[in-house]
Amino acid sequence: MAGDDGRTKFMDDLAGMAGGAFSVLAGMRTEAEQMAKSQTEALVRKLDLVKRDELDAAMEVARRAREQAETLEARVAALEERLAALEAGSDSSPES
């Protein structure tokens, strides 16, 4: 039975080492993921790329600005027509 105790201790030691190795590997994986994420973010900043939500927000601002510009262009055109009509009316009035 002494051999069984030695075998059991060996198996326990082996299981402990395997558990420790898995813990180390899990830690290395987490560290590698963090490093990859950090390097990717640095590359994105270096290339001056933007995130999708930032792009969507900027496109929405541009769309609103375009709508406002179109509205203002229409108002200016209408005012120019009124001004031209007023000037034409004052030019045709009898002079005193």
Buried (B, 14 or more C-beta within 10 A) or exposed (E): EEEEEEEEEEEEEEEEEEEEEEEEEEEEEEEEEEEEEEEEEEEEEEEEEEEEEEEEEEEEEEEEEEEEEEEEEEEEEEEEEEEEEEEEEEEEEEEE
